[in-house]
Amino acid sequence: MADSRPRLILASASPRRVDLLAQIKIYPDDIVPAHVDEEPLKAELPSQLATRLAAAKARVIADKHPGAIVIGADTVVALGRRILPKAEDAKTAEKCLEMLAGRRHRVLGGVAIIDAEGKLHSRLVTTAVAFRNLDKGEIAAYIRSEEWQGKAGGYAVQGLAAVYVRKIIGSYSNIVGLPLFETGSVLKGLGYFPIEGA
């Protein structure tokens, strides 16, 4: 049965998304990172950014691989209307953690799945996350860990930062990088089921 179904392509280089899909026994046939400009548009809301980028990533790869099912995803961390950057340097990560400490923020996960006929199926998932207060020493120690590299909002909930999280309301897998309930539901609706016995 697996041989007769369309190829599944993950339009992301994120090892976290690969691991999350494997958790529900979904194994992409190919991993083809999509390179799109991730800069927010003027006055763009965090939810709009996550939705737009996920769809853009999926479309870029689907256009090159007609007949395949393509999964695109994007994760945005927001404080109110403010979009926190992906931390590419220690200073940015430190600034993000200082802003998140003792406050509640939102993680917005955009998922875009383009089916074999080229139709887009889009989902947006919001998870509320509350951080406890962090002192300068804790922030400095986390920066030294380098776990923040490339992470939206400058932290990885599945790593050392787990001890900073006081409360989560919503999807945990969404914070890690891919909301599994929504992703699995869309794939199931397209007739793409987990590989049994894998």
Secondary structure, 3 states (H helix, E strand, C coil): CHHHCCCEEECCCCHHHHHHHHHCCCCCCEECCCCCCCCCCCCCCHHHHHHHHHHHHHHHHHHHCCCCEEEEEEEEEEECCEEECECCCHHHHHHHHHHHCCCEEEEEEEEEEECCCCCEEEEEEEEEEEECCCCHHHHHHHHHHCCCCCCECCCCCCCHHHHHEEEEECCHHHHHCCCHHHHHHHHHHCCCCCCCCC
